[in-house]
Each structure stands twice: as C-alpha cells, then as structure tokens.
Amino acid sequence: MDEGSGPWWKGVTGYQWLVFAVASGAWLFDTMDQRLFSLARIPALGDLMGLPASHVDVQAFAKMVTALFLVGWGLGGLIIGPLGDRYGRVRLLTISILLYSICTGITALCQTAGEFAALRFVTGLGIGGVFGLAVAIIVDTVDGPARLAMLAGLQLLSTVGNVGSAIVKMGVDGLARRDLIAVEAVWRWLFVVGALPALIAIVAILGIREPRAWIERKERGQLPKGAFGAYVDLFGNSAERRGLLIGSLLAVAGVVGLWGIGEYAVDLQHAVFTSYYAERLVPAQVAAAVADAKNWAYMLQMAGGAVGMLVFTLIADRVGRRPAFLTCFAAAFVVTIFVYARLQTPIDAYWMMPLMGAAQFSLFAGFSIYLPELFGAAARGTGVSFAYNLGRFAAAAGSFGSAWLSTSFFGGFDAPDPLRYSAMTMCVIFLIGLIAAWFAPETRGRPMPA
C-alpha cells in the first residue's frame, strides 16, 4: 500500500487480528447464509408445499420469499445501524449474528411455506445489520494501510462464503446419494449448517470489547441522541447528506447489478447447458452434466470476483476511489451485456463467468473501503448501513422487474431469448453507478471524518 512504509500487516496487534477475524467471519458466514438460501429455497418450498420444484406456484412463492428476505435485509440495516452507533457496535453485531444464525437453524424445522417465509424475513433483519457494523468496528480499531487492507479483505472473504456454501451443498448432496440422509431433507441440513455462525457470536461476547474511540465518544457525550438519533446527525449535516446520496446510489447500482442481474446467470446457464448436453449425451446423463458445469461456472465466477476485488483495491490505493469506481462500473456494464449476449456453451461460461464475477464483485470491495470514508465517526455505522442496505429494497424491486421484462415485455414480443434481453436491459443500472461515481468526492489520502 502507498500509505506508510513496509508491509501493511507490520505493527498489527493480536487483538486487531481478532477483531478482523470476528468482523470478517461474521460477514463471511452472512454471505454463506445468503447463498445457502438461494440453493435451498426451491427444494424447500416444493417440499413444504407438496408440489414439484418446477411447479409455477413454487416458483412464484419463491420470488415472494426472496423479496421478503431482501426487504428484511434492508430493514435490518436501517434499524440496527443506528442502534449500534448509539448502544454499542460490538453489542449489536453480536445480536445480529445470533439473530440470523438462530433463525437459519430454526428454518430447518419449518413445516409450512408460511413459516419458511416468516423466518427468512427475520433472518434478513439480522443479516442486514452485519456489514455496516463490521466495517465501522474495523475502522474504529485499525488505522493506516492495515485499515484499507482489512476492509478490502472483509469483502474479499465474502467470495469464500459463497464458495463455501457451494461446497456445503455438494457435501450434503453426497450424503444423500449415499443414503445417509433423505434426499427430501437436503434443504433442511443446509439450514442446519447455516446456524454455525452462532459460534462467532460467542467469540465476540468473550473476546471483543467496544472500540476505544466509541467509548471516548460516550464519555464525552458525543453519541447520537436516542435510538435513531444518528439519522438526525446524518441528515442535519450537508456534507454527510451528500455522502449518503452518493454512497446510496453507488450501492444501489452495485447491489441491483448483482442480485437483479447476476443471479439470473444461473438460470441462463441451466437453459444453455441443458440444450448443449441434450445434443451430446444420453438423457440419463444430462442432469448430472448440467449440475457439474454450473458448479464449475460458479466456482470460476467467485474466483474472478476475488480477483476483481483485489484490482479495485489496488486502483483505489494507487490512483483513487473515484477512478476505481468509474473503471469497475464501466467494466460491469460492458462485460455483463457481453456475457448475456454471447454465452452459448459450458466452455463459454468457464471464461465468461470469471470476467463477469470480477466486474460485478469488484464494486463490493469499493463499498467496504469507500462508504466509511464518507461519514463522521459518531454515525458511521448508520451511514454505511443505510447506503449499503438501501440497495436491498431496490434489488427486491429489480428481481420483480427482471421477471416482468423476461415474461411479459420481451416474452410478449415472442423474443427467442427473453432472459438474455431482460438482463441486458437491466444493465442500465450500472450507468447510474457510473454517474454517481463521477460526482463522488475523492477520499484517497484524506483523514477519516471525525
């Protein structure tokens, strides 16, 4: 890193490493929970509704549950962020971890689709509280080049969570193939694994204390007034209002791009791979070949995402935060359109998906690095949580918008490939991020706002 001399980890204390491990571990398992939900929701609802997974009612209810999950996620960030700024960020991070891990575990015991939907909403509340608090705790605990590296590392580990969920799914599927668990119970075991982050909460309770900077603000009477006083501080300051607007637009563009566009790449792969292998294999071999190809494409996409986050971090550190966002939003726009337009075979996916992963996930390193640099210390958790989680509401709307484009708009014109065209149309969201980045204040080399 530019700032300071020697490697960034020089001088990092054991306690600071522990803080990083807890904060990044909470976010790693947070992202794993998200992906486990994506993998398990259709089988779970098919089982609970007593219908085939491909049934239209199952697919429709799954979209509603996903929207509820995203809305809970957004609300969690908006509520828990200011509570953390007022009553203690470590305390509220611990509560958030316990909320999403316990509710994920209880989901394994669901007996009805309604219970499943309700628990995913509450799980979303807990998940939404993690990112902003984890980032704020690292900022309060670590400074200098180590802070930038750890903030980028926190987001980089989210790809490990995503890959970990795929490995867990393959492992549980393997147990089912060996008749060690029932096939119809696979989704339940996935949610059981999702309860493991509760162990991180125990570590946080026993080993992490509120940052000294937060304690000093408390002693000086500089904490936000009341449970949601942080919003008064944010909206009452013109500089922070601008930061909130810019940060929110950046995050909305990135989150909608990933959840409203990137998630549908799996559906496109399924259709493309099925058609490809149906022409080359006997029918009994097609499903397994498609599943293997999708797994490889996903793993390569996550590897590309990790590289993209590293590239963003290097640009942000060497050149600036604005150039990094401008570069990566432009790349996300061009690469995502290219992938949806041109992906035709599994071989295409093996080199295209890493490119799309790099372009889309690179932006998320920017959110962990840049968002805390927009807000003062007292309301930093609230500002980061608000900006980052506002995108969840937009993503929920984006999921329905993408579905409408593919089924009603392009489907209504008898388009040969409505999913491709709807995803390519949705890429306009990256242009909104590009415009926001153009007007974003440059924070490289500046001290954190007091």
C-alpha positions as CSV (number, residue, x, y, z in Angstrom):
1,M,0.0,0.0,0.0
2,D,1.1,3.6,-0.6
3,E,0.5,4.8,2.9
4,G,3.3,4.1,5.3
5,S,6.4,2.0,4.8
6,G,6.8,-1.7,4.9
7,P,4.0,-4.3,4.5
8,W,0.6,-3.3,5.7
9,W,0.4,-6.0,8.3
10,K,3.5,-4.7,10.1
11,G,2.6,-3.5,13.5
12,V,-0.9,-5.1,13.5
13,T,-1.6,-6.3,17.1
14,G,-3.0,-9.7,18.0
15,Y,-6.2,-8.0,19.3
16,Q,-6.6,-6.2,16.0
17,W,-6.3,-9.5,14.1
18,L,-9.0,-10.9,16.4
19,V,-11.3,-8.0,15.7
20,F,-10.8,-8.5,12.0
21,A,-11.4,-12.3,12.3
22,V,-14.7,-11.7,14.1
23,A,-15.9,-8.9,11.8
24,S,-14.9,-10.6,8.6
25,G,-16.1,-14.0,9.8
26,A,-19.5,-12.6,10.6
27,W,-19.7,-11.2,7.0
28,L,-18.3,-14.5,5.5
29,F,-21.0,-16.6,7.2
30,D,-23.5,-13.8,6.3
31,T,-22.8,-14.3,2.6
32,M,-22.8,-18.1,3.0
33,D,-26.3,-17.9,4.5
34,Q,-27.4,-15.8,1.6
35,R,-26.1,-18.4,-0.9
36,L,-27.5,-21.4,1.1
37,F,-30.9,-19.7,0.9
38,S,-30.5,-19.4,-2.9
39,L,-29.6,-23.0,-3.2
40,A,-32.3,-24.4,-0.9
41,R,-35.3,-22.2,-1.4
42,I,-36.9,-24.0,-4.4
43,P,-36.4,-27.6,-3.0
44,A,-37.6,-26.3,0.4
45,L,-40.8,-24.7,-0.9
46,G,-41.5,-27.7,-3.2
47,D,-41.3,-30.0,-0.2
48,L,-43.3,-27.7,2.1
49,M,-46.0,-27.0,-0.5
50,G,-46.2,-30.7,-1.6
51,L,-45.5,-29.7,-5.2
52,P,-42.8,-30.4,-7.8
53,A,-39.9,-27.8,-7.6
54,S,-40.7,-26.8,-11.2
55,H,-44.4,-26.0,-10.4
56,V,-45.4,-22.4,-11.2
57,D,-46.8,-21.9,-7.7
58,V,-43.5,-22.9,-6.1
59,Q,-41.5,-20.6,-8.4
60,A,-43.9,-17.7,-7.8
61,F,-43.8,-18.2,-4.0
62,A,-40.0,-18.4,-4.1
63,K,-39.8,-15.0,-5.7
64,M,-42.1,-13.6,-2.9
65,V,-39.9,-15.2,-0.2
66,T,-36.8,-13.8,-1.9
67,A,-38.3,-10.3,-1.9
68,L,-39.3,-10.7,1.8
69,F,-35.7,-11.8,2.6
70,L,-34.3,-8.7,0.8
71,V,-36.8,-6.3,2.5
72,G,-35.9,-7.8,5.9
73,W,-32.2,-7.4,5.0
74,G,-32.8,-3.8,4.1
75,L,-34.8,-3.0,7.2
76,G,-32.2,-4.7,9.4
77,G,-29.5,-2.4,8.1
78,L,-31.7,0.7,8.6
79,I,-32.6,-0.3,12.1
80,I,-29.6,-2.0,13.6
81,G,-27.0,0.5,12.2
82,P,-28.2,3.5,14.3
83,L,-28.8,1.2,17.3
84,G,-25.1,0.2,17.1
85,D,-23.9,3.8,16.9
86,R,-25.9,4.6,20.0
87,Y,-25.7,1.5,22.2
88,G,-22.5,-0.2,21.0
89,R,-21.4,-1.6,17.7
90,V,-19.9,-4.9,19.1
91,R,-23.1,-5.5,21.1
92,L,-25.4,-5.0,18.1
93,L,-23.1,-7.0,15.8
94,T,-23.3,-9.9,18.3
95,I,-27.1,-9.6,18.4
96,S,-27.2,-9.5,14.5
97,I,-25.1,-12.7,14.3
98,L,-27.2,-14.5,16.8
99,L,-30.4,-13.4,15.1
100,Y,-29.5,-14.6,11.6
101,S,-27.8,-17.8,12.7
102,I,-30.5,-19.0,15.1
103,C,-33.3,-18.2,12.7
104,T,-31.4,-20.0,9.9
105,G,-31.2,-23.1,12.2
106,I,-34.8,-22.9,13.1
107,T,-35.7,-22.7,9.4
108,A,-34.6,-26.4,9.1
109,L,-37.6,-27.3,11.3
110,C,-40.2,-25.5,9.2
111,Q,-43.4,-27.3,8.4
112,T,-45.2,-24.8,6.2
113,A,-44.3,-22.4,3.5
114,G,-45.6,-19.5,5.6
115,E,-43.2,-20.4,8.4
116,F,-40.4,-20.5,5.9
117,A,-41.2,-17.1,4.6
118,A,-41.5,-15.5,8.0
119,L,-38.2,-16.9,9.2
120,R,-36.4,-15.8,6.1
121,F,-37.7,-12.2,6.7
122,V,-36.4,-12.3,10.3
123,T,-33.2,-13.8,9.2
124,G,-32.8,-10.9,6.8
125,L,-33.1,-8.4,9.7
126,G,-30.1,-10.0,11.3
127,I,-28.1,-10.3,8.1
128,G,-28.8,-6.6,7.3
129,G,-27.2,-5.4,10.5
130,V,-23.8,-7.1,9.9
131,F,-22.0,-5.2,7.1
132,G,-22.2,-1.6,8.4
133,L,-21.3,-2.6,12.0
134,A,-18.4,-4.9,10.9
135,V,-16.9,-2.1,8.8
136,A,-17.3,0.6,11.5
137,I,-15.7,-1.7,14.1
138,I,-12.7,-2.3,11.9
139,V,-12.4,1.5,11.1
140,D,-12.5,2.2,14.9
141,T,-9.9,-0.4,15.7
142,V,-7.3,-0.3,12.9
143,D,-5.7,2.7,11.1
144,G,-3.2,3.4,8.4
145,P,-2.7,1.0,5.4
146,A,-3.8,-2.0,7.5
147,R,-7.3,-0.5,7.7
148,L,-7.7,-0.3,3.9
149,A,-6.3,-3.9,3.5
150,M,-8.6,-5.3,6.2
151,L,-11.7,-3.5,4.8
152,A,-10.9,-5.0,1.4
153,G,-10.2,-8.4,3.0
154,L,-13.6,-8.4,4.7
155,Q,-15.3,-8.1,1.4
156,L,-12.9,-10.5,-0.3
157,L,-13.8,-13.2,2.2
158,S,-17.4,-12.9,1.1
159,T,-16.4,-14.9,-2.0
160,V,-15.1,-17.6,0.4
161,G,-18.5,-17.7,2.0
162,N,-20.1,-18.1,-1.4
163,V,-17.8,-20.9,-2.4
164,G,-18.2,-22.4,1.0
165,S,-21.9,-22.7,0.5
166,A,-21.4,-24.5,-2.8
167,I,-19.0,-26.9,-1.1
168,V,-21.5,-27.5,1.7
169,K,-24.3,-28.2,-0.9
170,M,-22.1,-30.7,-2.7
171,G,-21.2,-32.4,0.6
172,V,-24.8,-32.7,1.7
173,D,-25.8,-33.9,-1.7
174,G,-23.1,-36.6,-1.4
175,L,-24.6,-37.7,1.9
176,A,-28.0,-38.0,0.3
177,R,-26.5,-40.1,-2.6
178,R,-25.0,-42.5,-0.1
179,D,-28.4,-42.7,1.6
180,L,-27.0,-41.3,4.8
181,I,-29.7,-38.6,4.8
182,A,-33.0,-38.5,2.9
183,V,-33.0,-36.6,-0.4
184,E,-36.0,-34.6,0.6
185,A,-34.2,-33.5,3.8
186,V,-31.1,-32.0,2.0
187,W,-32.5,-28.5,2.2
188,R,-33.1,-28.9,6.0
189,W,-29.4,-29.9,6.6
190,L,-28.3,-26.9,4.6
191,F,-30.0,-24.6,7.0
192,V,-28.6,-26.6,10.0
193,V,-25.1,-25.7,8.7
194,G,-26.2,-22.1,8.4
195,A,-26.6,-22.0,12.2
196,L,-22.8,-22.3,12.8
197,P,-22.1,-18.5,12.9
198,A,-23.6,-18.5,16.4
199,L,-20.1,-19.7,17.5
200,I,-18.7,-16.4,16.2
201,A,-21.1,-14.5,18.4
202,I,-19.7,-16.4,21.4
203,V,-16.2,-15.3,20.5
204,A,-17.4,-11.7,20.1
205,I,-19.0,-11.8,23.5
206,L,-16.0,-13.3,25.2
207,G,-13.1,-11.6,23.3
208,I,-14.2,-8.3,21.7
209,R,-14.8,-5.1,23.5
210,E,-16.3,-1.9,22.2
211,P,-13.6,0.2,20.4
212,R,-11.8,2.8,22.4
213,A,-13.0,5.5,20.0
214,W,-16.6,4.7,20.7
215,I,-16.1,4.6,24.5
216,E,-14.4,8.0,24.4
217,R,-17.3,9.5,22.4
218,K,-19.6,8.0,25.0
219,E,-17.6,9.6,27.9
220,R,-17.7,13.0,26.1
221,G,-21.4,12.7,25.5
222,Q,-20.9,12.7,21.7
223,L,-23.0,9.6,20.9
224,P,-26.2,10.1,18.9
225,K,-29.2,11.2,21.0
226,G,-31.8,8.4,21.2
227,A,-32.1,5.1,19.4
228,F,-32.3,6.7,16.0
229,G,-30.5,10.0,16.7
230,A,-27.8,9.0,14.2
231,Y,-30.2,9.8,11.4
232,V,-30.7,13.3,12.8
233,D,-26.9,13.7,12.7
234,L,-26.6,12.4,9.2
235,F,-29.5,14.4,7.6
236,G,-28.6,17.5,9.6
237,N,-25.2,17.8,8.1
238,S,-24.9,18.9,4.4
239,A,-21.6,17.1,3.8
240,E,-23.0,13.8,5.2
241,R,-26.3,14.2,3.3
242,R,-24.2,14.4,0.1
243,G,-22.2,11.4,1.2
244,L,-25.4,9.5,1.9
245,L,-26.8,10.3,-1.5
246,I,-23.6,9.3,-3.4
247,G,-23.0,6.2,-1.3
248,S,-26.6,5.1,-1.7
249,L,-26.5,5.5,-5.5
250,L,-23.3,3.6,-5.7
251,A,-24.5,0.8,-3.5
252,V,-28.0,0.6,-5.2
253,A,-26.3,0.2,-8.6
254,G,-23.9,-2.5,-7.4
255,V,-26.4,-4.5,-5.4
256,V,-29.1,-4.4,-8.1
257,G,-26.5,-5.4,-10.6
258,L,-25.5,-8.5,-8.6
259,W,-29.0,-9.6,-7.3
260,G,-31.2,-8.3,-10.1
261,I,-28.9,-9.3,-12.9
262,G,-26.0,-11.5,-11.9
263,E,-28.2,-14.0,-10.0
264,Y,-30.1,-14.8,-13.2
265,A,-26.9,-16.0,-14.9
266,V,-27.6,-19.4,-13.2
267,D,-31.0,-19.6,-15.0
268,L,-29.3,-18.8,-18.3
269,Q,-26.6,-21.4,-17.7
270,H,-29.2,-24.0,-16.9
271,A,-31.1,-23.4,-20.2
272,V,-27.9,-23.2,-22.3
273,F,-26.2,-26.2,-20.6
274,T,-29.3,-28.4,-20.9
275,S,-29.6,-27.7,-24.6
276,Y,-25.9,-28.3,-25.1
277,Y,-25.7,-31.6,-23.3
278,A,-29.1,-32.9,-24.7
279,E,-27.5,-32.9,-28.1
280,R,-24.4,-34.8,-27.0
281,L,-25.3,-37.1,-24.1
282,V,-28.0,-39.8,-23.4
283,P,-30.9,-38.3,-21.4
284,A,-29.9,-40.0,-18.2
285,Q,-26.6,-38.2,-18.2
286,V,-27.8,-34.7,-18.9
287,A,-28.9,-33.6,-15.4
288,A,-25.6,-34.5,-13.8
289,A,-23.5,-32.9,-16.6
290,V,-25.5,-29.7,-16.3
291,A,-25.1,-29.6,-12.5
292,D,-21.4,-30.2,-12.7
293,A,-21.0,-27.5,-15.4
294,K,-23.0,-25.0,-13.3
295,N,-20.8,-25.8,-10.2
296,W,-17.6,-25.1,-12.2
297,A,-19.0,-21.9,-13.7
298,Y,-20.0,-20.7,-10.2
299,M,-16.6,-21.5,-8.7
300,L,-14.8,-19.7,-11.5
301,Q,-17.2,-16.8,-11.1
302,M,-16.2,-16.5,-7.4
303,A,-12.5,-16.8,-8.3
304,G,-13.0,-13.9,-10.8
305,G,-14.8,-12.0,-8.1
306,A,-11.9,-12.3,-5.7
307,V,-9.5,-11.0,-8.4
308,G,-11.9,-8.1,-9.2
309,M,-11.9,-7.0,-5.6
310,L,-8.1,-7.1,-5.5
311,V,-8.0,-5.0,-8.6
312,F,-10.4,-2.4,-7.2
313,T,-8.3,-2.2,-4.0
314,L,-5.1,-1.6,-6.0
315,I,-6.7,1.1,-8.1
316,A,-8.3,2.7,-5.1
317,D,-5.0,2.7,-3.2
318,R,-2.7,3.8,-6.0
319,V,-4.9,6.1,-8.1
320,G,-8.1,6.9,-6.1
321,R,-11.5,5.8,-5.1
322,R,-13.3,7.6,-7.9
323,P,-11.2,6.1,-10.7
324,A,-11.7,2.7,-9.2
325,F,-15.5,3.0,-9.2
326,L,-15.5,4.6,-12.7
327,T,-13.4,1.8,-14.1
328,C,-15.4,-1.0,-12.5
329,F,-18.9,0.3,-13.2
330,A,-17.9,0.7,-16.9
331,A,-16.5,-2.8,-16.8
332,A,-19.6,-4.2,-15.2
333,F,-21.8,-2.6,-17.8
334,V,-19.8,-3.8,-20.8
335,V,-18.9,-7.3,-19.5
336,T,-22.4,-8.2,-18.2
337,I,-24.0,-7.3,-21.5
338,F,-21.4,-9.2,-23.4
339,V,-21.8,-12.4,-21.3
340,Y,-25.6,-12.4,-21.6
341,A,-25.4,-11.8,-25.3
342,R,-22.8,-14.4,-26.2
343,L,-22.9,-17.2,-23.7
344,Q,-23.7,-20.4,-25.7
345,T,-21.8,-23.3,-24.3
346,P,-20.2,-24.5,-21.0
347,I,-16.8,-23.6,-22.4
348,D,-18.0,-20.0,-22.9
349,A,-19.2,-19.9,-19.3
350,Y,-15.8,-21.1,-18.0
351,W,-14.1,-18.0,-19.2
352,M,-17.0,-15.5,-19.3
353,M,-18.3,-16.0,-15.8
354,P,-14.9,-15.2,-14.1
355,L,-14.9,-11.9,-16.1
356,M,-18.5,-11.1,-15.0
357,G,-17.6,-12.0,-11.4
358,A,-14.6,-9.8,-11.5
359,A,-16.5,-6.8,-12.9
360,Q,-19.6,-7.1,-10.6
361,F,-17.9,-8.1,-7.3
362,S,-15.1,-5.6,-7.7
363,L,-17.6,-2.9,-6.7
364,F,-18.2,-4.5,-3.4
365,A,-14.6,-4.0,-2.3
366,G,-15.3,-0.4,-3.0
367,F,-18.3,-0.3,-0.7
368,S,-16.3,-1.6,2.3
369,I,-13.4,0.8,1.6
370,Y,-15.2,3.9,0.5
371,L,-18.5,4.1,2.4
372,P,-17.0,4.6,5.8
373,E,-14.8,7.4,4.5
374,L,-18.0,9.4,3.7
375,F,-19.3,9.6,7.3
376,G,-18.2,11.0,10.6
377,A,-17.3,8.7,13.5
378,A,-20.5,9.1,15.6
379,A,-22.9,8.0,12.9
380,R,-20.6,5.9,10.6
381,G,-22.3,2.6,11.3
382,T,-25.6,4.2,10.4
383,G,-24.3,5.8,7.2
384,V,-22.7,2.7,5.9
385,S,-25.7,0.5,6.8
386,F,-28.1,2.9,5.2
387,A,-26.2,3.3,2.0
388,Y,-25.4,-0.3,1.6
389,N,-28.7,-1.8,2.6
390,L,-30.9,0.7,0.7
391,G,-29.8,-1.4,-2.3
392,R,-31.7,-4.4,-0.9
393,F,-35.1,-2.7,-1.5
394,A,-34.0,-1.8,-5.0
395,A,-32.8,-5.3,-5.6
396,A,-36.2,-6.7,-4.4
397,A,-37.9,-4.4,-7.0
398,G,-35.2,-5.3,-9.5
399,S,-35.9,-9.1,-9.2
400,F,-39.6,-8.5,-10.0
401,G,-38.7,-6.0,-12.8
402,S,-36.3,-8.5,-14.4
403,A,-39.0,-11.2,-14.1
404,W,-41.6,-8.9,-15.7
405,L,-39.2,-8.0,-18.6
406,S,-38.5,-11.6,-19.3
407,T,-42.1,-12.9,-19.0
408,S,-44.3,-10.0,-20.1
409,F,-42.3,-7.5,-22.1
410,F,-39.8,-9.4,-24.2
411,G,-41.8,-12.6,-23.9
412,G,-44.8,-10.7,-25.3
413,F,-42.8,-9.9,-28.5
414,D,-42.0,-13.7,-28.9
415,A,-38.3,-12.9,-28.3
416,P,-36.2,-16.1,-28.8
417,D,-34.3,-15.5,-25.6
418,P,-36.2,-13.2,-23.2
419,L,-34.0,-13.9,-20.2
420,R,-30.9,-12.6,-22.1
421,Y,-32.7,-9.4,-23.2
422,S,-34.2,-8.6,-19.8
423,A,-30.8,-9.0,-18.2
424,M,-29.1,-6.8,-20.8
425,T,-31.8,-4.1,-20.4
426,M,-31.3,-4.2,-16.6
427,C,-27.6,-3.3,-17.1
428,V,-28.7,0.3,-17.3
429,I,-28.4,0.3,-13.5
430,F,-24.6,0.3,-13.9
431,L,-24.8,3.6,-15.8
432,I,-26.5,5.1,-12.7
433,G,-23.5,4.0,-10.6
434,L,-21.1,5.4,-13.2
435,I,-22.8,8.8,-13.0
436,A,-22.8,8.7,-9.2
437,A,-19.1,7.8,-9.2
438,W,-18.4,10.8,-11.5
439,F,-19.8,13.2,-8.8
440,A,-18.3,11.2,-5.8
441,P,-15.8,13.1,-3.6
442,E,-12.3,11.7,-3.7
443,T,-11.2,10.5,-0.3
444,R,-7.8,8.9,-1.0
445,G,-5.1,10.4,1.2
446,R,-7.6,12.2,3.4
447,P,-8.1,11.5,7.1
448,M,-11.2,9.8,8.2
449,P,-14.0,12.3,9.1
450,A,-14.1,12.9,12.8
